[in-house]
Amino acid sequence: MESAQADRAKPVAEEADGLWFNWRAAPGVWADGVPADSDALWVESGQLRWVGRQADLVAPPGLARHDAQGAWLTPGLVDCHTHLVYGGLRANEFALRLAGASYEDVARAGGGIVASVRATRAASEDELLASASTRLQSLLAEGLCAIEIKSGYGLSLEHERKQLRVARRLGDRHGLTVRSTFLGAHALPPEYAGRSGDYIDLVCQEMLPALAAEGLVDAVDVFCERIAFSLAETEQVFQAAQALGLPVKLHAEQLSDMGGAALAARYGALSCDHIEHLSADGIAAMRAAGTVAVLLPGAYYSLRDTHLPPIEALRAAGVPMAVSTDHNPGTSPALSLLLMLNMACTLFRLTVPEALAGITQHAARALGLQDTHGLIGPGRPANLVFWPVQDLAELAYWVGQRAQPTVVRQGRITQRA
């Protein structure tokens, strides 16, 4: 079996149909009803037709056989919080923060999200597609099979539509599951300075209904924070989403405790994300609603934050914890879920099994994809990753190099170790 120092994986494109055997299953990978001692998978026409003990299978003649050579098996990875589609870069803000400026200082000086809005509005749809496709390659190479992509750098109907169209095109181009989230309430656009109420009316009454009618919206998000939108404005957006039958999620409690998590939970939110300042009341509300806590260690690290999310309290309450890159140009220029795995363990003190569940099972749940992604079982799409490492902990252990896995994405072998 090859080590993590193996040559770069080879991209391929072939059907994964057949019997996959000689692998070791990572803890917690099985969907309900799958025998714990399963040692074989049968892929057919993009689906997992059968999962179980090889000795129990009566295989048809000529069934192809794929020897995984002792690799560790996980479900396809899920990145459940990204801002992958945008124009421009904001490396200068990184330098400003190193020189002492805070996140809020940068935003108030005309940088931050609004800087990305200017660049995104200036870019064509094809330009945004090309740049996002390049960034996506790094995530795909690590076994990504599903991703959430938010809008929120357009802040007008025309440009939010452009971002969401690119998200859909990325899924088609790269053969992976994309969940597109409308984040029109990300920041106040310059033309609405001092008129946040008017802008929220635009978001709720014009932008969201139009984009939903075009089939571009899978969920709705809001940035609820002192430098963004209030609780009342957030609830107005949630009500508009609810009226359209769309699930909600929330950028919650990142810089302060706004009470957003409890509000989101009242609306049955899929997830609350960031949550460094999450309160005990917020945790209780999330637990009761089944809302996932999405941890974003890349932003925590890039912003040099020191206020840890309440990991032990979330663990004690049984709130599922997902882990994501939060890829964005300003506060988390991260393009590696495996690096986030390491950071979740080292910075947030997650165990390796918790962190792995965070980029598979719980990340899928944070997108409403728990029935198709994040676990392995018959009837599900064949999204599988075979890791050529000696110890599963290597996925979180290495910094600066990564295992090069064999990837089965939607029933096709897209990469071989």
PEKA-V74823 format. One record per residue. SS is DSSP state (H for helix, E for strand, C for the rest). PSI is psi in whole degrees, -180 to 180 (* if undefined). NEAR is the number of other ideal C-beta (glycine too) atoms within 8 Angstrom. Layout:
{{SS/PSI/NEAR} {SS/PSI/NEAR}}
This chain:
{{C/137/7} {C/156/5} {C/-180/8} {C/-12/10} {C/14/4} {C/161/11} {C/160/4} {C/143/5} {C/152/13} {E/121/6} {E/137/6} {E/180/8} {E/89/6} {E/157/6} {E/143/6} {C/11/13} {C/140/8} {E/-173/10} {E/127/13} {E/127/13} {E/175/12} {E/55/6} {E/166/12} {E/128/8} {E/131/10} {C/153/11} {C/142/6} {C/22/8} {C/-14/11} {E/139/13} {C/167/9} {C/138/5} {C/-8/4} {C/130/12} {C/138/7} {C/-27/5} {C/24/5} {C/142/12} {C/14/7} {E/152/12} {E/139/13} {E/115/14} {E/133/14} {E/125/7} {C/43/5} {C/-5/9} {E/159/11} {E/104/14} {E/-36/7} {E/142/8} {E/129/12} {E/-153/10} {C/128/10} {H/-34/9} {H/-21/4} {H/-6/5} {C/129/11} {C/97/2} {C/142/7} {C/154/4} {C/140/4} {C/7/4} {C/126/9} {C/148/7} {E/134/7} {E/113/9} {E/115/6} {E/-1/12} {E/39/7} {E/9/7} {E/157/15} {E/137/11} {E/129/14} {E/162/13} {E/163/16} {C/143/16} {E/154/16} {E/123/17} {E/104/16} {C/7/14} {C/100/14} {C/158/13} {C/56/13} {C/-26/12} {C/114/13} {C/163/15} {C/152/12} {C/-180/11} {C/168/4} {C/42/12} {H/-29/7} {H/-32/7} {H/-33/13} {H/-45/10} {H/-39/8} {H/-42/11} {H/-36/13} {H/-29/6} {C/1/6} {C/-8/4} {C/143/9} {C/168/6} {H/-43/11} {H/-37/9} {H/-45/9} {H/-44/14} {H/-43/12} {H/-21/7} {C/7/7} {C/4/6} {C/-151/12} {C/-145/13} {H/-40/11} {H/-32/12} {H/-41/13} {H/-31/16} {H/-46/15} {H/-46/9} {H/-36/12} {H/-41/17} {H/-33/10} {H/-17/6} {C/147/10} {C/165/5} {H/-42/8} {H/-36/6} {H/-42/9} {H/-39/16} {H/-44/12} {H/-46/8} {H/-40/11} {H/-37/14} {H/-41/11} {H/-45/7} {H/-38/11} {H/-29/13} {H/-38/8} {H/-40/9} {H/-41/16} {H/-37/14} {C/-19/9} {C/8/12} {C/20/12} {E/132/14} {E/-13/15} {E/146/18} {E/146/15} {E/137/16} {E/123/16} {E/152/13} {C/-152/15} {C/0/15} {C/11/16} {C/-51/15} {C/27/12} {C/160/9} {H/-46/9} {H/-46/7} {H/-29/13} {H/-42/16} {H/-43/13} {H/-46/12} {H/-46/17} {H/-34/14} {H/-40/10} {H/-41/14} {H/-46/15} {H/-43/11} {H/-34/9} {H/-42/17} {H/-44/11} {H/-42/7} {H/-38/8} {H/0/9} {C/43/9} {C/165/13} {E/125/12} {E/128/12} {E/121/13} {E/129/15} {E/127/14} {E/117/18} {E/47/13} {E/-31/13} {E/62/13} {C/-42/14} {C/166/12} {C/121/9} {C/153/10} {H/-36/7} {H/-10/4} {H/21/11} {C/128/6} {C/4/4} {C/55/7} {H/-35/11} {H/-40/7} {H/-39/8} {H/-42/11} {H/-36/13} {H/-42/8} {H/-46/10} {H/-47/13} {H/-36/12} {H/-23/7} {H/-56/9} {H/-55/13} {H/-47/16} {H/-40/10} {H/-46/10} {H/-37/14} {H/-40/12} {H/-27/6} {C/1/7} {C/27/5} {C/-3/12} {C/124/13} {C/-25/9} {E/169/17} {E/134/16} {E/160/15} {E/146/17} {E/101/12} {E/104/14} {C/164/11} {C/-38/7} {C/6/8} {C/-107/12} {E/147/12} {C/172/8} {H/-43/10} {H/-41/6} {H/-39/13} {H/-45/16} {H/-34/9} {H/-42/10} {H/-42/18} {H/-41/14} {H/-38/9} {H/-40/14} {H/-44/14} {H/-40/10} {H/-25/6} {C/3/9} {C/26/4} {C/137/12} {E/158/11} {E/162/17} {C/176/14} {E/135/16} {E/103/12} {E/137/15} {C/38/15} {C/-48/11} {C/-19/9} {C/167/8} {C/100/8} {C/-6/11} {C/14/10} {H/-36/16} {H/-43/18} {H/-40/11} {H/-47/14} {H/-41/16} {H/-35/15} {H/-25/8} {C/16/10} {C/37/10} {C/140/13} {C/-43/13} {E/157/14} {E/130/20} {E/144/13} {E/-79/13} {C/30/16} {C/-33/12} {C/25/10} {C/134/15} {C/169/11} {H/-38/6} {H/-40/8} {H/-41/18} {H/-46/15} {H/-41/9} {H/-41/13} {H/-42/15} {H/-46/11} {H/-33/7} {H/-11/10} {C/25/6} {C/135/16} {E/140/16} {E/119/15} {E/117/17} {E/135/15} {C/76/14} {H/-23/12} {H/-44/15} {H/-42/14} {H/-45/14} {H/-49/11} {H/-35/11} {C/0/9} {C/43/6} {C/154/8} {C/-1/4} {C/100/5} {C/145/9} {C/154/12} {C/70/9} {H/-47/12} {H/-39/6} {H/-39/9} {H/-43/13} {H/-46/10} {H/-33/6} {H/-11/10} {C/22/6} {C/124/12} {C/139/10} {E/115/16} {E/162/17} {E/137/17} {C/165/18} {C/-28/15} {C/36/15} {C/125/14} {E/163/12} {C/-12/9} {C/-46/13} {C/-3/8} {E/74/13} {C/53/11} {C/133/11} {C/37/8} {C/113/11} {H/-30/14} {H/-36/12} {H/-39/10} {H/-33/15} {H/-47/15} {H/-46/12} {H/-38/13} {H/-35/16} {H/-46/13} {H/-40/6} {C/-41/10} {C/-4/13} {C/29/5} {C/150/13} {C/164/6} {H/-47/11} {H/-38/9} {H/-44/11} {H/-39/14} {H/-42/16} {H/-30/12} {H/-24/15} {C/11/15} {C/-91/17} {H/-52/12} {H/-32/14} {H/-40/19} {H/-42/17} {H/-36/14} {H/-17/16} {C/3/15} {C/21/10} {C/20/13} {C/-21/10} {C/-11/4} {C/-23/8} {C/164/17} {C/-15/12} {C/166/13} {E/127/14} {C/160/12} {C/144/9} {C/-11/5} {C/157/14} {E/145/11} {C/91/13} {C/103/12} {E/148/14} {E/129/14} {E/114/15} {E/119/14} {C/67/15} {C/156/12} {C/-42/5} {C/130/6} {C/-30/11} {C/-17/7} {H/-26/12} {H/-31/13} {H/-14/12} {H/-46/8} {C/141/11} {C/119/6} {C/-9/3} {C/156/6} {C/152/8} {C/144/13} {C/100/11} {C/167/14} {E/130/13} {E/127/15} {E/113/15} {E/118/12} {C/44/11} {C/7/13} {E/140/12} {E/108/12} {E/-10/11} {E/139/14} {E/141/7} {C/*/12}}
